[in-house]
Amino acid sequence: MTERSPLAPATFPDLPAIAGVTLRVAKARYKAWDRCDLTYVELDAGTAVAGVTTQSKCPSPEVEWCRDAFPLGKARALVVNAGNSNAFTGNRGRAAVEAIAARVANHLSCLPSDVFISSTGVIGVPLPIDKAEAGLDAAFAAKPCGWEDAAATIMTTDTFAKAATASAVVDGRTVNLVGIIKGSGMIAPDMATMLGYIFTDAAVEPGFLQQMLSAANRTSFSCITVDSDTSTSDTVLAFATGKAGNAPLASFDSSGADAFAAALSDVCRQLAHLVVRDGEGASKFIAVTVEGAESDASAHRIALSIANSPLVKTAIAGEDANWGRVVMAVGKAGEPAERDRLAIRFGATQVAKDGLAVEGYEEAPVAAHLKGQEISVGVDLGLGDGRATVWTCDLTHGYISINADYRS
C-alpha cells in the first residue's frame, strides 16, 4: 500500500453502532491481493434509501442499477466490490450486477431491487461472477465487523480508511449518522466523486431523504477536486433504518428536520474533506474561496478553475506564492471578471488588489503559510455577492507515480 497520506487524521474516529445495520466483509479476490475486497451490509426491513450518482456519460452498470432502484425508496442490502469497477464492460457487466442482486435477494428473501451495488477499481474488465458469488457466500457466513473494517475494505488507492459521524435531536430523540467513504484519485465535482455510504437510525421518508442528500451534496462532494477527472462509478447512498423510533421526517415542517439536515450536511462535508486529504500524492489541503462574483454559480466555476489548475497546484506544492497563476485561472474560467477589480490573498495576506501587486506586501507570512499543510487561497472579484468555496490538494510527483502504473 502507498505510504499513508501526511494529511490523514491521526486515528480512525469512534463511531456509534447504527441499529438496523449489520456489516460484514470477505475476500472475493478480485485482484491478486490478500485482503478483504467485498463489503456486504444488511439493512433491516423498512430502511429508506436515497442517492446521487456520477454525471459521467459512461456510467457503470452498478450506477444504472442504483438509479433504477432509487424511485422505489427502499433497501435491504448494500454490496461494494473493490479492485474492479465493472465499468465499460457491456452485457457481461450488467449480468454480474444482476447475479449479485439475485444472490443477495435469495439470501434475504427480498426483491433484487432492494439490493444496492457499487464497484470500484480498474475500468474495462468485467467483474467475474464466480468470484463475486463466492465472495458473497463467504460474507453471508462471516461474523459482523466494525466500521473500520468496512471502510478499509472499500478502499483502492486510498492510504487510510475514512469515516465520519454526527448526531441530531429529532422528535425528542437523539439520532446518529455514520458515513464511510473511499476516494483518492479520479476526483472531480461532477455530482459526487467517489463511493460513499451514510447510515442513520432516524426515520425519514425516502423523498425527503433524497431532497436533503441532494442539497448536502451540492455543498460537499460537488465542491471537491483532486485531479478534475470524473469517475464512471461515483455513487453516494444514504440509508435510514428508522430504528430510532422518531416520527418519520417528511418535510422541513417535521420536528427536528432542520437539525437532521444540518447533521447530514456535516457528515457529507467531513467525508468530502477526507477524500481531498487522501488525494493521490497530496501534501497540502487547499481551500479556494471566491467572493464578489456575479452569482454563487459563477463563483463556484471560478473556484474550480483555480483548484483544477495544474500550475496553481504545482506552485503550492513547491510553496511558491505565484499569484499570477491564480490570475490566469480566473481569466480562463469563462466567467465575468474585471482585471482591475481583482484581489488575491494567500492565507490572511493580500498579495494583489485592483489588478496589481500590493505595493510592499510582506512575503514572509505568505511563505510561512505555504509551508504549512492547510492552505487558503482567496479571490475577490469585486462584482457582486456571489461566493463559493472549493477544496482541493496540491499536485506532486506522487500523483504521477501512483497513476503511471495503476493497472500493474
N, C-alpha and C positions, 0 to 999 in steps of 0.2 A: 504494500500500500504506500502511496505517496506520503511524505512526511506531513504531519498534522499542521494545518494552517496556523500561522502565528496570530491570526485574528480570532481563533476559536475560543469559546468560553473555557474557563479553567475546568469546569466539571459539567456533567450531564445534570439537568435540573431534577429536582424532586417532584414527581408528578403523582397526582391522585389517581386511584382507580376510577374508571367510569362504569357505573352499573349498566349492565346490558351489553358490554363489550368484552369479548374474550379473544386474546391474541395468541397465535401460535406461529412458529417458523419451522422451516425444513430445508433440506438440501435437495434441490431439483437438479443441480449440477449443469446449469445452462452453459457455463464456461468451465475451463479446466482449472477450477479452484476448489479448495476445501473449506467452504464457508456456506452458511445458510443463504439462500438466494430466492426463497419463496416465502412470502408473508401471507398468512391466512387469518382473517378476522371474522369471527362470528358475531352477529348482531341480533339481539332479541327481536321477536316479532313486535311489530308496531313502530319500528325505527323509521324515521323520516330521513330523506336524503335530498341534497341539492349539490350542484356542481358548476364549475366553469372549466372550459377546455380551450386548447390551443386554437389560434386563428390561422394556423398553417393550412394551406390548400392541399397538403399531402398528409392528412392525419392518419394515425394508426387505426386498425380495426378495433382496438380497445377503446379508443376515443369515440369512435362512431357507436360502439355498443353502449357506452355510458350515456351518450347523447340521446339515444333511442329510449333509454330507461328513465331518464330524468322526469319526463311528464307523469310517470306513474307515481313518483314521490315516495316509494318505499324500498327498503333494503334489508337483506338478511345476511349478506356476507360481502367481504372485500378480499380480492386476491391480487397481490402485487408480485410480479416477476422481475428480477434484477439480472442484468447481463445480456438481455436480448430485448430489443424494443418491439420486434414483430411488425415494424412499420415497413411499408412498401414491399409487401410480401403476397399481394394478390389474394386469391381464393384460399390458399394454404394458410395464410394468416388469419383470415376470418374463421376458417374451420377450427383453428386452435382455440380461438376465443369461445366459439360455440361449444367445443368439447370441455373446456374448463367450466363454463357456466352449467352445462348439463351434469357434470360430475358433482359439483357442489350442490346443485339443486336436488339431485338424487339423495345426497348425504343429509341434507336438511329438510327434505320433503317440502321444498318451496318452488316457486317459479324460476326459470332461468333468468328472467328479467330482474329478479331480486338480487342477483349476483353482480357486483361491480368489479371490473378487471382493469388493471394497468400493467404495462410492461415498459422497461427502460433499459437501454443499452445500445448495442450496435444496430444500425438501420440496414434493412435489406436481407436479413437472414430469418427465414420462417421459424417461429417458435416450435420446437419439437414437442409434439403432442404426447409422445410416450414419456418424456421427461417431466412434462407438466403434470400428467396424471399420476405418475409415481410420486412426484413431489407432493401433490395434494393428498394422496393416501398417507404419506408419512406425516403430513401436517395434521390430518384428522386424528391420527393416533398420538400425536405429540402432547406433552404436558403444556398447559398455558404458560406463557412467558410474560416478561415485563415490557415496559415501553422502550427501554434502551435496546433490547434485543430486536424488537420490531423495527425501530428507527435505523439500526445498523444493517439489518437485512435488506432494506430497500435501497441501500447506497450502491453507487457505481464508482465514479471517480472522486466521490466525496472523501474528505480526510477525517471527518468526525460526524457522529450521529447528532441529529438536530431535532429539538423538541421545544415546546413552549406550553405554558398553561396560564389560565386566568379564571376568575370566578365572578359571579354576579348574584344579586338578590332578585329573585323573580317570584312574584306572587307570595312573598313572605318566606321563601325557601332559598337556600344557597345552592346554586347550580355550578357545576365545574365544566371547564372546557380544557381539552388536551389536544395538541396538534403535533404531528411528526411530519418531516419533510425530507426530501432528497433533492440535491441540485448543486452544481458546481460549475459546469460549463454548458454551452448552448443555451444561454440565459438571456432573454430579451423580453421586454414588457409588451407582449402581444397577446394578452389575456393574463394567464399565469405563466410561470416559467420553469416548471419542474413538476414533480409529483408530490402533492401534499394532502394530508388527511386530517380532518378535525373531528373530534368526537365530543359529544356533550350528553349529560344525563337530563338536560332540560327537555320539556315537551314543547315542540314547535311545529306548527303546520308547515308542510313542505313548501307551499308557495311563498310564505313569509320567510322561511329559511333561505330560499333562493334569492329573494329580494335583498336580504341582509348580507348574504355572502357576495353577491354581485357588487354591492356597494363597498364592502370591505376590500374586495379585490382591487377596485379602482384606486385605492389609496395605499396599497401594499404591494402585491405581486405585480401589478401593472406599473409600478414605479421603481423597478429594479432592473439592472442590466449588468452583465459581466462582459459579453462579447458581441452583442447585437444580433445573435443568432437565435431564432425561434424554433423550438423542438417540434417534432411531429407528434409528440406524445404528451405534451403538457396537460396536466389534469389536477384540479383541486376539488376534493369532495368533502362535504360536511354531513355528519350523521348525528341525528338527535334521537336518543333512545326513549326519552320520556320517563325514565325511571325516577327522576326527582319528585314526580308527583304534582308538579305545578299545573295550574290551569293552562292549557296549551296556548302558546303565543300565536296570535293570528294576525296582528297588525300592531302598529305603534300605539294604538289605543289600549293594548293589553298591558296589565300591570307588570312592570319590570322589563318591558320590551326595549326601552332605551338603554337600560343597564346591560342587557344581554347583547345588544348590537355593539355597544362600546367594548365589551369583553371579547366578542368575536373579532372586531377590528384590531384589538390589541394583540390577540394571538396571531392573526394574519401578518401584522406588521413585524412582530418578533420573528416569525418564521422567515419572512422575506429578507430581513436583515441577516439572518443566519446563512442564507444561501449566498448572499454577497460576501459575507465573511469567509466563506469557503470557496470563493471564486478561484478558478484554476490558476495557480501561481501567484495569488494575491498576497500583497504585503501591507496594503493600506485600504481602509474602509473610507469611502469618499461620499459626502453628501453634497449634491449640487442643488442650490436653491436659486430659482429665478423669480424675480418680482418686478413689478412695474410693467408687466406685459399687457397687451390689449385684452386678453382673456386668460382664464386658467388653462384652457386647452392649448393656447399659443405658448404660454409659459412652460407647459409640460413638454411640448415638442422641442422647444429650445433647450430645455434642461437635458433631454435625451440626446440632442445633437452634441452637447458638451460631454456628457457621460459616455457616449459611444465613440468619441474621437480617439483613435489610437495615438495621435500626437499629444493630446491632453493627458491621456492615461500614462504614456511613457514618460512625459515630463514629470508627472507626480511620482512615478516610480523612481525617477532619478533625483527627486527632491529639488527640482528646478522650477522656480516661480515664473515660468514663461507665460505671462498673462496674454501675450499676443496670440497664443494658440486658442485661448478662450474666446478672444475676439473673432478669430477665424471660425470657430464652431458656431458662434451666434450668427455670424453673417451667412453661413451656408445653410442654415436651418429652413430658409424659405418663409420665415415668419416676419411680421412687421418689426422693424428695429431701425433706430436712427443712431448713426455713429456718434454724433456729437452730444447725445444724451446718455450714452452708455457708461456705467460704472461697474467696476470689478473689485472683488476682495478675496483674499486668501485668509482664512481664519477671521480674526477681528480687524485685520489691517486692510484698509482700502489702498489699492495699488494703481487704479486708474479711475478717472472721473471726467465727465464731459468730453469723452473721446480722446483723452490724453493721459499720459502717466501723471500720477500725483507728484508734484514737484517736491523733491527732497524727502520722499517717504522712506521710512526705516526698513531696510531689508532684513535686519537681524530677527525681528519677531516673525517675519514670514518664513525665513529659513528654519527657525526653531519649530514653527508649526508644521512645516513639511517633513521634518524629521520624525514626527510622531506617527502613530498608526491610525489616528482618527483625523481625517482631513475634511475641511469645509471650504467650498468654493461658492461665492455668491455673485450674482449678476443682477443689476437693477437697470431696466430698460428705460425707465422714466416716461412711459407712455400711458399707463393705466393702472388698474387694480389687480390684474391677473397675477397669480402666484402658483408655484409648484415646486416640489422637491423630488428629486430622483436620487437613488442610492446606487453606487457602483464601486468598483475596485480598480486598482492600478493594473497596468499591463506589463508583465515581466517576462524574462526568458523562461520562467517556469511554465507559463501558458503554452509556449511553443513546444517545450519538451513533452508535456502531457499529451498534446493533440497531434504531434507529428507521427507518433506510433501508436495511436489509440487502439487500433484493431489488433495489434500484436501484443 
